[in-house]
Amino acid sequence: MNIFKGEKESCDVGLYGLAVMGQNFALNMASHQFKVVVGNRSPAKVDLTVQRAKDEGNLPLVGSSGPEDFVNKLKKPRKIILLVMAGPPVDSTIETLSEFLEPGDLIVDGGNEWYTNTTRRALELEKRGILFMGMGISGGEEGARYGPSLMPGSKKKAYDLMEPILLKCAAQVDDGPCTGYIGPIGSGNYVKMVHNGIEYGDMQLIAEVYDCLRKIVGLNNDDMSRQFAKWNEGALSSYLIEITAKILNRSDDVTGKGYVVDYILDKTGMKGTGRWTVQEAAEKSVAAPTITASLDARYISGRKDERITASKILTGPKESPNVSKPQIIADLGEALYCAKVCSYAQGLGIIKAASDENEWGVDLSQCAQMWKGGCIIRAKLLEKIQNALKKDPNLPNLMLDPDFAEELNSKQMSWRRIVTLCIASGVACPSLSASLCYFDSYRREDLPANLTQAQRDFFGGHTYERIDQEGPFHCAWTKKHKAIGDLKDRSAGEKKVAFKNEK
């Protein structure tokens, strides 16, 4: 029997919502000797979690019979973590629990929530003196149990209440725990959202490399597994590369023939955070083509029936270039590295734009540090990203860091050869190619945007800026074009949208 059962006001923290992530994070906290009370709509999940705590070493965890009992078992000021489905379930859970809370108590939402919902809830609870925190949690079920990346955003007072728990329960790396105070309410959810967007891009890039290895190079599953394992020993070392090596050579556990991955339907699911990231990139006028292409790839994958039909009608190249296979493999590693740098550059650019707009004061080097352990995008590359952002906190783009710039410049021909090879072979590489276009567009002093702006002025009188004189201009392109009045009024609205992130 758990020694804390039945005692009121004895527990350090409560966790409500006992799907596997909730159970595991509750056990994580208990493993660090925080006394935990757990609650759930279904009593069976409470009993299961209490039993798991007993089986895993009589951990200091106790169940509760209902919301009131759950709240009453907490020390004051109470600290409650919610791990329930995002959206209305969070609102209803807050409503249920807050009936028994007092001013000074704290509710932490650990789900993947849209950041403006977090801000709304904080304002509503503030009227009653209850503190609120939105905290992104990354690491999956294993991370939740043994140490995830934790991204909290709240008033500093709320963070201070949770800090002792977060510092001990987060993943630990050489320079400390993978958590810390990100900024005001909403910032934690936002950073986690973009983390997931980067994750989308990273997964798609790896999938494209896998497709090249099997369709162009012709490697079998065991050979591909060994290649990814080899990459995981060098600059590409990461959680996603590591698990890819393990996935590719896993024998099928249903038929006993072949490999699991080859039986999996090629339709990728999603829960919305990648789409939110792309929407926010557009709202903040930040280019994020790698992440956007990864989202589009998931949309296309979902149209399986259409693709089956199209495969019988539309054709690709009948011949592929004859290229040395060892050369292709070497180029793939370089191309993947370069594209990953672009994906991180885009994600960090989105966070910076939101932080500037909302005056959050997010430290991008701290984001990189938080992502070094526990989370899905943890990678060796993040050490270099952290150092670059520490060295220059105002770095406009990660690609402009001298070390990254040198690497991208030196590796770019491998990147170009891979994208060219994919196009010539009819193998789609949307995120690899989008990353290269991002690099090529960003590095150019001049772009063909002058023609686009001229077209806008021609058909809509949107005006344009000149390279030799200040001020807006409009051209009477043909005899049918007339004067359009005050030019400043014509362009005021679009400048506010397009350039609001420029200082």
SVG drawing of the C-alpha trace seen along z (x, -y; Angstrom):
<svg xmlns="http://www.w3.org/2000/svg" viewBox="-16 -62 50 78">
<polyline fill="none" stroke="black" stroke-width="0.4" points="0.0,0.0 1.3,-3.5 2.4,-5.3 0.7,-8.6 -2.7,-7.2 -5.4,-9.1 -3.2,-11.9 -4.4,-15.4 -2.1,-18.2 0.9,-15.8 1.7,-15.7 4.2,-18.0 2.5,-18.0 -0.6,-16.5 -0.9,-15.1 -4.4,-14.9 -4.8,-12.9 -3.4,-9.4 -2.9,-8.3 0.6,-6.8 2.3,-10.2 0.6,-11.3 1.3,-8.0 5.0,-8.2 5.5,-11.8 3.9,-11.2 6.2,-8.2 9.2,-10.4 8.4,-13.0 7.9,-10.3 11.2,-8.7 12.8,-12.0 11.2,-11.7 8.4,-14.2 5.2,-13.0 2.7,-12.8 -1.1,-12.5 -2.7,-11.4 -6.3,-11.8 -8.3,-10.9 -11.9,-10.7 -11.5,-6.9 -10.7,-5.4 -9.1,-2.4 -6.3,-4.5 -5.7,-5.8 -5.5,-2.3 -3.1,-1.3 -0.8,-4.2 -0.7,-3.5 0.1,0.1 2.9,-0.8 4.4,-3.1 4.4,-0.1 5.9,2.2 8.6,-0.2 10.0,-0.5 7.2,-1.7 7.5,-5.2 5.8,-8.0 2.6,-8.2 -1.0,-8.1 -4.3,-7.9 -7.4,-10.0 -11.1,-9.2 -12.3,-12.4 -11.4,-16.0 -12.0,-17.3 -10.0,-14.5 -7.2,-15.1 -7.0,-18.8 -7.2,-18.1 -4.2,-15.9 -1.9,-18.7 0.3,-21.0 -0.4,-24.7 0.2,-26.5 -1.0,-23.6 0.7,-22.6 -1.3,-20.7 -0.1,-19.4 -2.7,-18.6 -2.0,-16.1 -5.3,-15.8 -6.3,-16.3 -5.8,-19.8 -8.8,-22.1 -12.2,-21.8 -11.0,-18.9 -8.5,-21.3 -11.1,-23.9 -13.5,-21.4 -10.8,-19.9 -9.7,-23.4 -13.3,-24.2 -13.7,-21.0 -10.5,-21.4 -10.5,-25.1 -13.8,-24.8 -11.6,-23.5 -8.5,-25.7 -7.5,-28.9 -5.6,-32.1 -1.9,-31.3 -2.5,-27.8 -1.0,-26.8 -2.3,-24.8 0.2,-23.7 -1.1,-22.5 1.5,-20.1 -0.3,-19.4 0.3,-20.5 -2.0,-23.6 -2.4,-26.5 -0.6,-29.3 -3.4,-31.9 -5.7,-29.4 -3.0,-29.3 -3.0,-33.1 -6.8,-33.2 -6.9,-30.6 -4.2,-32.5 -6.2,-35.7 -9.4,-33.9 -7.7,-32.2 -5.8,-35.4 -9.2,-37.0 -9.5,-34.4 -5.9,-34.6 -4.9,-31.2 -1.6,-31.0 -1.4,-29.2 1.5,-27.9 1.7,-26.4 4.5,-23.9 5.6,-22.0 6.8,-18.5 8.8,-16.6 10.3,-13.1 7.4,-10.8 6.5,-8.1 10.1,-7.2 11.1,-10.8 8.1,-11.5 9.3,-8.6 13.0,-9.2 13.5,-12.8 11.9,-14.9 12.6,-18.4 10.4,-20.8 9.4,-24.2 7.5,-26.3 6.0,-29.7 4.3,-31.7 4.7,-34.5 8.0,-34.1 6.2,-33.6 4.5,-30.5 7.8,-29.2 9.5,-29.6 6.9,-27.4 7.6,-24.6 11.4,-25.1 12.6,-22.5 10.5,-19.8 11.3,-20.8 15.0,-20.9 15.2,-17.4 12.7,-15.7 13.9,-17.1 16.5,-15.4 20.0,-16.1 22.9,-16.9 26.5,-18.1 25.6,-21.7 22.5,-21.1 18.8,-20.2 16.9,-20.5 14.5,-23.1 14.4,-26.6 12.3,-29.8 11.4,-30.5 9.3,-33.6 5.7,-34.9 2.6,-32.9 2.2,-31.4 5.9,-31.4 6.4,-27.8 3.6,-26.5 4.9,-28.5 8.5,-27.1 7.1,-23.5 4.9,-24.1 7.9,-25.2 10.0,-22.3 7.3,-20.1 7.5,-22.0 11.3,-21.4 10.5,-17.7 8.2,-17.5 11.0,-18.9 13.6,-16.6 11.5,-13.5 10.7,-14.4 14.3,-15.0 15.2,-11.6 12.3,-10.0 13.6,-11.5 17.2,-10.2 15.7,-6.8 13.8,-7.0 17.0,-7.8 18.8,-4.9 16.1,-2.4 14.9,-3.7 18.1,-5.2 21.0,-3.5 19.1,-0.2 20.1,0.7 18.2,3.3 16.9,2.7 19.9,4.1 22.3,2.0 20.2,-1.1 20.1,-0.4 23.8,-0.1 24.2,-3.3 22.0,-5.3 23.8,-3.7 27.1,-4.9 25.7,-8.4 24.6,-8.4 28.3,-8.1 29.2,-11.4 27.8,-15.0 24.3,-13.6 24.0,-11.9 20.5,-12.4 17.6,-10.5 15.7,-10.4 18.7,-9.0 19.2,-6.5 15.7,-5.2 15.6,-5.1 18.5,-2.6 16.6,-0.5 13.3,-0.7 14.7,0.3 16.1,3.7 13.2,4.7 11.8,8.0 8.0,8.1 6.4,9.3 3.1,10.2 4.0,12.4 7.6,13.3 8.6,12.4 10.5,9.3 10.5,6.0 7.8,4.1 8.5,0.9 7.7,2.5 4.2,3.5 3.3,0.0 0.8,-2.0 2.5,-5.1 0.1,-7.6 1.5,-9.9 -0.7,-11.1 -0.5,-14.4 -2.0,-16.2 -1.8,-19.8 1.4,-21.4 3.1,-21.2 0.3,-23.0 0.2,-25.6 3.9,-26.2 3.4,-26.9 0.5,-29.2 2.6,-31.1 5.4,-31.4 3.0,-33.0 1.6,-35.3 5.1,-36.4 6.3,-36.8 9.1,-34.2 10.0,-31.9 9.9,-28.2 10.0,-26.2 11.6,-23.1 8.8,-22.7 6.1,-23.7 7.2,-21.1 7.2,-18.5 3.6,-19.4 2.6,-19.2 4.3,-15.8 2.0,-14.5 -1.0,-15.9 -0.1,-14.2 0.7,-10.9 -2.9,-11.0 -4.3,-10.9 -3.4,-7.2 -6.3,-6.3 -5.6,-9.2 -1.9,-8.3 -2.7,-4.7 -4.8,-6.1 -2.2,-8.6 0.5,-5.9 -1.3,-4.2 -1.7,-7.4 1.3,-9.7 4.8,-8.6 8.3,-9.6 11.7,-9.4 12.4,-6.1 16.2,-6.4 18.1,-7.5 21.6,-9.0 24.4,-6.6 26.2,-7.8 28.6,-6.1 26.6,-4.6 29.3,-5.4 29.3,-9.0 25.5,-9.2 25.7,-7.9 28.4,-10.4 26.4,-13.2 23.2,-12.2 24.9,-12.6 26.2,-16.1 22.8,-17.1 20.9,-15.9 23.2,-17.9 22.8,-21.1 19.0,-20.8 18.8,-20.1 20.6,-23.4 18.1,-25.2 15.2,-23.6 16.5,-24.7 17.3,-28.2 13.6,-28.5 12.2,-27.3 14.4,-29.6 13.4,-32.4 9.8,-31.9 10.4,-31.8 12.5,-35.0 9.7,-36.8 7.0,-35.8 9.2,-36.7 10.0,-40.2 6.3,-40.8 5.1,-39.7 8.0,-41.0 8.7,-37.6 12.5,-37.9 13.0,-34.2 16.7,-33.2 17.3,-31.1 20.5,-29.6 18.4,-28.3 15.9,-26.7 18.8,-24.9 20.1,-23.8 16.6,-22.5 16.4,-20.5 19.8,-18.7 18.3,-16.0 15.1,-14.2 13.2,-15.5 12.5,-14.1 14.8,-16.5 17.8,-16.1 20.9,-16.0 24.6,-16.6 24.0,-19.6 22.3,-21.4 25.6,-21.9 26.9,-23.9 23.6,-25.8 23.7,-26.7 27.2,-27.9 26.4,-30.0 23.5,-31.7 25.5,-32.3 28.2,-33.9 25.8,-36.2 22.3,-36.4 21.2,-38.8 22.2,-36.5 19.6,-37.3 19.8,-33.7 21.7,-30.6 23.2,-30.3 25.1,-33.5 27.1,-32.1 30.7,-31.8 31.1,-28.1 27.7,-27.2 28.3,-29.4 31.6,-27.7 30.0,-24.3 27.1,-25.1 29.4,-26.7 31.7,-23.7 29.0,-21.0 26.6,-22.7 27.8,-20.8 26.8,-17.5 23.5,-19.0 23.0,-20.2 24.0,-16.8 21.4,-15.0 18.6,-17.4 19.5,-17.2 19.7,-13.4 16.3,-13.1 14.7,-15.3 16.3,-13.4 15.3,-10.1 11.7,-11.2 12.1,-10.7 10.4,-13.5 12.6,-15.4 10.4,-18.3 12.1,-19.3 15.7,-18.7 15.0,-20.9 13.0,-23.5 16.0,-23.8 18.4,-24.3 16.1,-27.0 15.9,-28.6 19.7,-28.7 20.0,-30.0 17.4,-32.7 18.8,-33.9 22.4,-34.1 21.5,-36.3 21.8,-40.1 19.3,-40.4 16.1,-38.4 13.5,-38.5 11.1,-40.1 11.4,-43.4 9.4,-41.9 6.8,-40.5 6.4,-44.0 6.2,-45.6 3.3,-43.2 1.5,-44.1 1.9,-47.8 0.7,-47.1 -2.6,-45.4 -3.3,-46.8 -1.5,-50.1 0.4,-48.7 3.4,-50.9 7.0,-50.0 10.3,-51.2 13.3,-52.2 17.0,-51.4 18.1,-54.9 15.5,-57.1 13.6,-57.1 9.8,-56.9 7.0,-54.9 6.5,-55.1 3.8,-54.2 4.2,-53.8 1.6,-54.6 2.5,-51.4 0.1,-51.9 -2.1,-54.7 -5.0,-53.0 -3.3,-53.5 -4.3,-56.7 -3.0,-58.6 -3.8,-56.7 -3.6,-59.6 -1.5,-59.5 1.0,-56.7 1.7,-56.4 -1.9,-55.4 -1.6,-52.7 1.3,-50.9 0.8,-51.6 -1.2,-48.5 1.0,-46.0 4.2,-47.4 2.8,-46.9 2.2,-43.2 5.2,-42.4 7.8,-44.2 6.5,-44.2 9.4,-42.1 12.1,-44.4 13.6,-46.9"/>
</svg>
